[in-house]
Amino acid sequence: MSALPLKALPIDQLRQRSSTKWRTHDADVLPLFVAETDFPLAPAISAVLARAVELGDTGYTPPQPGIREAYTAFAQRRFGWTVDPDRIRTTCDVMMGVVEVLRQVIKPGDRVITNPPVYPPFDMCIVEAGGVVDRVPLIDNGTGWELDLAGIEASFAAGARSILLCNPHNPTGTVHSRESLAALAEIAERFGATVVSDEIHSPSTQPGVTFTPFISASDAAARVGYVITSASKAFNLAGLKCALIITASDGPTQIVADLPPEVEWRTGLFGALAAVAAFAPESDEWLDSLLAALDENRRLLGELLEEHLPGARYRMPDAGFLAWVDLSALGWGDDPAERILTEAKVAFNQGPNFGPEGNGHVRINFGCSPEVLREAVERAGALLAK
């Protein structure tokens, strides 16, 4: 039996939240930009956080809060992936983990490959780690997006030392195939390079889509790769600060083990408690219900765009709650989100922030109620009448 879709909270209740999504714009704006969702927390998470507040349990995170064991079991259940818990460390968030790993595997001035259009903080984190961004855009193959393996190989041959991979990809929602990841690993190993894989959206991979953690793709991937992930996106826990750094062979494991102790101390206690609850079996039913709601919304979005923004180009994502929509045909310039915000009072992410490949695009967060999604697209579509 398929799961019943999770219901988003009422918008008047959501507007009482104090997070970025609900405090960036005026109250007349519908916010469908930053990657926060509008659903109630999984009951197991609410319970563990309420108990911690009741106890005043707000101190330092212990060395072994149970995340390793919880994630190991989760990965086996959800992905069929066997993870060695001794090869897991935690830190504050995924981007902090990316910076700390990159600092160990590149030297100042080394080039690090990205695959735009891609999550805007990637460029900032590479620079923070001392690297130089080397852009090798995704290939649009006519039905989806894929890694430009020939372009990546050329960049490694020209001296790039690492690639910051996004799997599943943000903003396209692409889940890279095992074959593509294994080929990437072989190329990286041949040039003595590394692969740092941001897999924060992996828990929200849709049923029927096979998610392959990078370091499980092949023996070479285990030798060159680092996975950094979190419960924060699927379970809406970004403010609680907990991410996992996972390796699968001795070389990368030793590099992560040698990170300064402060990297792990940055893990938030509430983040650790919530992550353990999120990855526990009792939260599987909630996650399945979330995926059912997101599946309905990703399909609804296609219908709404066709009806209200004809000419928009959209492919349903395989994972996550973010949609990459090309509005170039509407003639609204390189940054259509600006006009939509100003005139329609709807906040989408600005496509150019994801790289030049994002000109004419918007990123839409459909992790909301169908009613909010419908109103947002209807408001944007009303601009065509002008």
N, C-alpha and C positions, 0 to 999 in steps of 0.2 A: 504494500500500500504506500502510495506516495505521500510525502509530508504535506500538511496544510500550510499555506503561506503564513508567515509571520505578519502581524498587523503593525503598522507604524503608529507612533503616538500621535495624538491630536496636535494640530499645529499651535493652538494656544498654549498647550503644555510645553511644546518644544521651544517656544519663544521665551520661556522662563529659564532655559539653559544659559550658562555663562561662557560657553566655549566659542571658539573662533567662528564657527558656522553661524552662530546666532548673535554675535556681537560685532561683526565687521560692518554690516550694512544697516540701514534704517529699517524700521519695522514694516514698511510697505514693500520691501524687496523679498522675493522668494529666493532663498540661498541654495543653489545646487552646484556649488563649486568645490570647496575643500572636502577632503575624503573623510567626512564623518557621516554616520548614518542616523536615521530617525527612529530606530526600533528600540523597544525596551531591552535592557540587559538580559542575558541568560540568567535564569533564576539562581543557578549555582553561584554565579559571580555576585549577584546582589546579596545573597545570603552570606558569603564569606566576607564581603566588604562591610556589611552591616554589623557582623559579629566583631570584626576588627575595631570598628568605631566604638562599639559598646564596651570593648575591653580596653580602649585606649592603646591599641596595638599599632603604634605609629612610629616605632623605632627603626633601627637599622635592619637591613635585609640580612638574614643569616647566610652562612656559606652554602648550605644545602636546603633551599626552601621547597624542594620537590619538583622543580621545573624539569629537570633532566629526565626523570622517570615519567612524568606526565606527558612530556612531548614525545618521548620514545614510543610510548604506547599509542599516542594519537597518530604519529606518523605511520605506524604499522597498520592501524585500523583504517585510516583515510587514504593512504597512498600505497600501502603494501611495501613500505620502505623500512628496512631494518637499520636503526641508528644505534651506535654505541654511546650510551649515556656518558661515558668517560670522555667523549670527544665533544662535549657541549659545554660552553661557557655563556654567561649572560652579561648583558650591559644595559645601558639606559634605553636606547632605541636603535632602530636599524641603521639610520644614517650615521650615528655615532660609531656603531660597529664597523660600518664601511670605512670610515676615516681611519680608525685604529688599525684595521687590517691593511689598508693601503699603505699606511706609514711604514709597515714592516716589509712590504713586498716591492715597493718602488723606492727610488732615490729622488731627491728634489730635482725637478725638471723633467722627469720621465713622463712619457705620454701614456695616457690611459684612455682606452676606447670606450665610447658610448654609442648607443644605437637610437638616435633621434627619429621621430619625436619621442621624447622621454621625460620622465619626472624631473622637473626643473632643479631640485636640490642636488641631482647627480653632479652637475657642473661645479656647484659650490663646494661639494664635499671633496671632489678631486683636487680642486685648488687648495682647500684647507689642508689636505694631506701632502701638499707639495708637488702635485702632479700638474700636467698640462692636458687639457681635454682634446681628444682626437676623435672627431665625429665620423662614424660610418653608419649612415642611415639605414633603417629597415628597408627591405624591398617590398613594394606592393606588387604581388604576383597576379593581381586581378581578382582573386577570391579571398585574399587575406594578406597578412604580413609575415615576413620571414627574415632571418638573419642573412646579411650579405656576407657569406663565408669567404668569398673571393676577396672582397674589400677588407675584411678583417685580417685575412692572411697577408695582404699587401701592407697593411699598417704594422703588423708584427714584423714583417720582413724589413720595414723601414725603421724599426727600432722601438715601437710601442712595447711596454713591459707588462701591461695588464689590461683586462677589459672589465668594466663594471656592467654586468648583465642585469636585466630586469626580467624576471621569470616567475609568474606571469607578467607580461609587459604592461606598464602603465605609460601612456593612456590607452593603448589599443585593445587591451584585454587578451592579447595573444598568449597562448600556452605553447611554448616551444616544444617541438617533438624530441623524443629521445635521440633520434637519428641526427638531428641538427645539433643537439647539445654534444653528442659524442664526437661529431665532426669538429665542432669548436674546440673541444678538449684536445683532440689530436693536433690541431693546428697550434694551439697555445703551447702544448708540451714540446712540439718540434722547435719552437723558438725560445724555449726556456721562460715562458711567460705564465701569468697566473690569471685565474677567473674568479672574480668576486661576485656572487650571485645574490641579488636582493629578491627574496621570495616571500615578501610580506603578504601578498595577495593569494598565496597558494591555498590557505584553508577555504577560500571562497571559490574554488574551481567547481564548475557546474558538473552535476552527474552526467555520465556519458563522455566526459572529456578526461583524458588520461594526463595527469600532471606528473612530470618527471623531475624530482629534485636534481639540480645539476650534478652534484657529486656522486649521484647514483647512476649516472648515464653510462659510465664505462670505468674501467680501471684507470685510464688516463685522467678522466674527470676527477676521480678521487685523489690523484696525485697532484693536480694543479689547482684544485678548487676549494672555495670557502662559501658556505651558505650562511646567509644572515636572514633571520625571519622573526616573526612575532605574531601574537594573537591580536594585535592592536587594530588591524583593519577589519577583519571579519567580525570581531566581537566588540568593536567600537571602544577601544581602551587606550587610545593614543595618549591621553593625559596621565596615564598611570606609570608609564616608563619601564618597560621590560622588553628586551630582545634577546635572541639566542644566536650565538656564533657556533656553527657546526662544521666539523671536518670529518674526513673519512680515511686519511692515511697519515703516516707518522710525521712526514715533513710539515704539512700544514698544521697538524695537531700541536707540534712542538712550537711553532711560531705563535699560535694562539695561546698556548700555555705560558709563553714568555712575555705576554702582554703585561703591563704594570697592574698590580692588584687593584688600583683605583678604577680600572676599566670595569671590573666586576662590581666594585662597591657602588658604582653609579646606578645599579639596578634598584628601582623603587620597590619598597616592601609591598605597597598596594598593587603595583604592577605584577610582582611575583605571585602574590596570593590570587589575583584575578587570572593570571595565566594558567596556574595550576587548575583552577576551576574550569577555565575555558577548554583546556585540553583533556579534561576528565570525561569518561564515558557518559556521565549524566548530562553533559552539554551537547551531545551529538544530536539529540532530537531538536533542540533549539537551532543548531546550525543547519540541519536539514530543512527546517521551516524557513530560515533566512534564505537559503538557496532557492527554495520554491518561490518566495516573494520576489527575489531578484530575477528569477527566470521570467515570471509574469511581467515584471517591469521592463526588462530588456526587450521583450516582444512588443509590449505596449508602446514603447518609445518608437520603435520602427513604424508602427501604425500612425502614431501622432505626427511624426515627421512627414510621412507621406501625405497626410491630410492637411497639415497646417503650414509646413515648410517645404513644399514641393521643390525638388532640385537639390535638397540636402542629401548627402551621401553618408551612409551609416552601415557598419557591419556589427552584428551582435557580438559582444565580447564573450570569450570562453570562460572568463573568471572575473571576479570583482564586481563592482557596482559603478564603474566609470565607463562612459561612452565617448568615443572619439568621432566627432561629427564634422564633416566638411561642408561648410556653407558658402564656399567660393562662388558657386553658381548664382547666389542671390545678389551679388554685387555690393556687399557690405564692407568691402575692404579687407585688409590683412587681419584686422582685429574686430571681428563681428561682435564679440562679447561686450565690447565697450558700448556699442550702440544699443545692444539688447539691455544692458544694465541701465543706461541713461533713459531710454525711451520706454522700455517694457517693464522695468523694475524686476528683472530676473538676473541673478548672478550666476553665470557660467564661468568656468575657467577660461582664461585667454589663451588661445592656441599658440600665438607666437612665443609664449613663455616656454614652450616645449621644444624650441628650436625653429629655424627658418621653415622647416617642413610643416610647422603648425600654422603658417599664415593661412588665413581664411577659415580656420577651424575653431571649434569650441570643444571643451571637455564638459560633459554633463554628468553630474552625480545623480543616479537614479535610485539611490538607497533611501527612498522616501515612500510616501503613500502614492498609490495610483492617482489620487485626486490632485495632489500637489504637482506631480509630474505632468498631468494633463493641463493644469492651469498654467504652468511654466511654459509649455510648448505653445499653448493657445495665445498667451501674451506675446511671445516672440513672433508667432505667425501673424498676429494682427498688424505688425509693422509692415508687412507686404502690402497692406491696403494703402499705406502712406506713399 
